Amino acid sequence: MSEATGGAPRETADAAYPARRAAHCAGLPDLDAAVADCRACPRLVAWRERVAAERRAAFRDWEYWARPVPGFGPPDASLAVVGLAPAAHGGNRTGRMFTGDASGDFLFAALHAVGLASQPTATHRDDGLELYGVRVTAPVHCAPPQNRPTTAERDTCRPWLEAELGLLAPRLRTVVALGGFAWQTLWPVLGAAGWPVPRPRPAFGHGAEVTLPGAGDRGELRVLGSYHPSQRNTFTGTLTREMFVALLTRARELAGL
């Protein structure tokens, strides 16, 4: 399967681009287009493009996306699922979050099992997958080396997530944080998006649940913690299908889906 990158030439590195651009996005389509054009972090730009040039043998016929990967899901979602970052040969290849890698296989199979996805598999952007009432995104939109973004890269990318959750806010009722990185990143993001957040920050754990009171035009928000569906966690049984389906069932109910 081949995917064309397309698009006009992008700007050179500009660390201020996310903060400058995200605040002026009028809707999710505008935000997604802006995210895909970001070149704010030189290390991440170099890595995502190197991976696309070298490719794995199994994907030698693909034209990698090799750009930041926007969130995926409807603009009226009441449930958001927040991961870590795109995989080098997953989202960085396919151009869609959690698509084309083992973590995504686990995630979308579970979302399908609880009635929030049209199919249990995600292989490429045109595979027909639809999400029902749920938006999948990440704090970092570029694939990082060793799947480890730096603190500076996380902070540079943060305005995109702040804007995304802000645009979802009128209907958003529940957020699932996949892993400790997403959990820790979410609190300042949710604060910036208009929800009162607790101090000290709640501890992460699978099944952790925190209620944020509504404020202004923001309704009450439930934040749930889940182990990340990484191969390490799923292969070792740290996160089982039954555990994940149960947590997503709880998230679906809290979101009113």
N, C-alpha and C positions, 0 to 999 in steps of 0.2 A: 504494500500500500504506500503510495507516495502522497506527500502533503506539500503544497507550495507555500512558501513564506509570504511572498507578495508584499505589497505596501510600498510606500515612498521611502527614500533614504532617510534614516534617522539621524538625530543630532549626535554630536560627540558627547563625551562624559560631562554631565552637569548634575552635581550632587544636590542642587536646590530644585531640580525639576519636579520631583514628586510633591514636595510641599507647595510649590508654586502652582502646579497644574491641578492637583487633586481637589483643592478647595473650590475650584471653579467648574467642576464637572456637573452638568445639569441632570444627569441620569446615569443609570448603569451602562448603557451602550457607549456613552461618551467616556465614562470612566474606563471601561474595558479597552477602548481604543487608545486612550492615553497611557494606560499601563503597558500595553504592547509596544509602545514607542519609547519606553524608558531606557536610558543608557547611563543611569546615575552612578552605578558602582563598577569601576573598571575591572576589578577582579572577577566579578560575576559575568560581566560582558565577555571577557576573554575566555572564561571557562565554558560558558554555554556555547560559544561559537567554535571553540576547539573541539568540544564533544561532537558537534554537528559535522565538523570537517573530518574527524577521524572515524566516527561511527563504529558500531559493533557489526560484526560480520552478519548477524541475523537481520540487521536493519540496513544493509548496504544499499538497498534500492529506495530507501526513504530520502526525501528532502526534508531535513529536520526543520522544525519551527524555529528553534534557536533564538527566541525572543522571550521577554517576560510573559508569563502565562496568566491571563485574567481569571477571575472567578467564574463559576459556571452555575447556572440555575436561574429561575424566574425572578423578575424584579419585585414581585409581591411576596417573596418567601417569608414565612414566619419562623423558620428554623435555619440557622447558619451552622455549618460544620467547618471548623478552622483547623487546618493541618500545620505543616512546617514550611515546605517549599517544594517546587516541582522536582521530580526525579530527572537525572541527566538523560536517561534513555526512555523516560516515560513522558511526562508533560512537556519537557524540553524538545521531545521528538514529535509529539502529536499536536501540541498547541492547546491542549485542554487539561485542566487540573485533574490530577489523579487518574489520568487515562493512559493505558499502555504499560502499566507496571504492576507488580504483585500487590502492593498496598492498595492500589485502586481496585484490583480484582476483589480483594477482601471487602473494601468499603462498599462498592456498588452492589455486590451480591447481598450484603446485609441491608442496604437501603431498599433493594428490590424485595427482600424478604418481609420488610415491614410496610410495604406498599408505597414507598416514596420514590421509586425509580421504575421506569418503564421496562427495563431489562436488567439482568444480573451482570452483564459484561460491558466493558468500555474499552474499545480498541483504537478508535480514531474519531476525529471531530464529526464525521459524517456517518456515524454508525447507527443513528436513529435514537440514541439514548435521550430520554427526557427525565427531568427531575420534577417532582410534585411538591411544591411548597417548601423546598429546601435549596439553599445556595451553598456551594462548596468553594472554599477559598483558602488563602494562606497568608501569614504575615510577611513572607518573602516570596516574591514572584519570579525570581530567577533561580535556576538550578545551581546550588553552591558545591564547590569541591568537597568531597567526603560527606556531603549532605549536612555541612556545618557552616551556616552563615555566621559572620562576625557580628558582634554587638553593634558596630557602626553600620553595617549593612542592614541589619534588622531595623535600626532607628531611621535610616534613610528611607526605607521602604514603608515605614509605618503610616505615613499620610494616606497611602492608597487604602489600607484597611480601615482607617478612621473614616474616610469618605464613603467607603462601601457600606459599612455598618450604619453610618449616618443616613444614607439613601434608603437602606432597608428598614430603618427605625420605625416608621409609621405602623408597620405590621409585624415587626420582629418581636418574638416572644421567648425564644430559646436559642442558646448558642452552645454547641458542643466543641470543646477544645480537645483536639487529638494530641495528647502528649504534653509533657511539662513545658516545652518551649512555647507552644501555643497558649497554654494556661497562663504563664508568666507574662507573655506579650499582651494578652487580652486586656488586663486590668487598666493600664493607662490608655489603651485604645478606647475602651468602653467609657472611661471617664471623659475623654475628649469628645466622644460622640454624644454625651449628654446624660449618662446614667451616674448616679452616686455610687462610688465603689468603696468597699470596706477597707479599713486600715486596722491592723496589719493585713496584708494580702492573705487570702485563704490558702491553705495548703493543698497541693495537688494530690490527687489519688483517683484511681478508677472508681467511678460512681460518686465522686464528690459533687455536691450540688449546692449552689449559692443563689439566693434570691436578691436581686437588686430592685429597690423600690422605683416606681415610676417618678418622673420629674418633668414638668412642663408637658410637652407633647409626646414624651417617651413613656410607654407603658411599662408595667412590671416585667422584668427580664430574668429568666432562669439561666444560669450558667452551669453546665455539666462538664465534668472531667472524664476523659477516657484514655486508656492506654492507646498509643498510636498503633495503627495496623501495619507496622513494619514487619518485614520478614523475620527479623530477630524475635519480635514479640509473638507473632503467630506460630512460628516454628517451635518455639520453646513452650508454648501453651500459656505464656503470660497473658495473652489475650486470645480467648477462644471465640468461635463463631457464636456460641450460646451467650457468652458474656456481652458481646458486641450487639447482637440482636436485642437482648434485653435492655441495654442502655439506650439504643436508638428507639425502641418502643416507648420507653419513658420520655425521651425527648420529643417524639411525635405527639404523645398525649399532652405534654406541657405546652406544645406549640399550637394545639387545637387542630391538628391535622388528622 
